[in-house]
């Protein structure tokens, strides 16, 4: 069975500054979202 993978973003983490900071985008993508992907794969 195929596993879920964390996709690369098509834009830079800082692309949404000043509305959403690059540091927050990086945190959410590389930590939070990655944890969700790992959890989904573990559940499989």
C-alpha positions in Angstrom: 0.0 0.0 0.0 1.3 3.5 -0.9 2.2 5.8 1.9 1.2 9.5 2.2 4.1 11.9 1.7 4.5 15.5 2.7 4.4 17.5 -0.5 6.8 20.4 -1.2 5.1 23.8 -1.3 4.9 25.5 -4.7 5.9 28.8 -3.0 8.4 30.1 -0.4 7.5 30.0 3.3 7.7 33.8 3.3 5.3 34.2 0.3 2.4 35.2 2.6 4.3 37.8 4.7 3.1 39.9 6.4 -0.3 38.1 6.8 1.4 34.9 7.9 5.1 34.9 8.7 7.5 32.6 7.0 8.5 31.1 10.4 4.9 30.2 11.1 4.5 28.7 7.6 7.7 26.7 8.1 6.6 25.5 11.5 3.2 24.4 10.3 4.4 22.7 7.2 7.6 21.0 8.4 6.4 20.1 11.9 2.6 20.0 12.3 1.7 18.8 8.8 4.6 16.3 8.7 3.3 14.9 12.0 -0.2 14.4 10.5 1.3 12.6 7.5 3.3 10.4 9.8 0.2 9.6 11.9 -1.8 8.8 8.8 0.9 6.4 7.6 1.1 4.7 11.1 -2.7 4.2 11.0 -2.4 2.4 7.7 
